[in-house]
Amino acid sequence: LKDYFAGNKADLVLLFYVVNDITHDNNNLNMLEYESEGRFTPVTRFLYRNLYTFSLLTEYRALLYPVYTEVTRMLNQDEISNAERYRSQVNKDALEYSIEAVVKIHELCERNGSDFYVVLPRTHTGNISVPTYYSVAEGMISDELKKKGIKVVELDDHLNELSQAESRIAFNDQHPSRLAVSSFVGELIEKLGLAKP
């Protein structure tokens, strides 16, 4: 973003933030290149960049998502009473670390005259299996961002508009599909009062 601002301007910057962004790990998939790397880091980086099958195999739970989602939902019927337990499970240090990074992006946007929002999209998998956990975690994220004066937009229209299968790229890939992204855009246009393209 800093490089982009060096030669360009932007009226609006949107940062999509999800629950698994609460982490200290800045290089989770070994995709970035550092001067100090492990012996096998270049190999895993090549595999992640070039072989989707490798990514699938390393995310073994992806093959079990349908079963995982239903079993988790059944085991968490009494979600309301679990809210405080879930709150204690969120890594507060990692959340603070992550929010600090977002604050730096916000400050960069302010210096360059760009409006900045953090977008919190709810996933179907989380909403079906452990909705209270996601609500608690997203609430904590939203509260911390607002304390820093950062504007937040929550996206959930797609939960009612699309089925779980329609909202994801594939059965083993929970990232938003074309239909989900289209829903995100429509909801953002409405909530931010933007002109339709």
Disulfide bonds with the S-S distance in Angstrom:
none
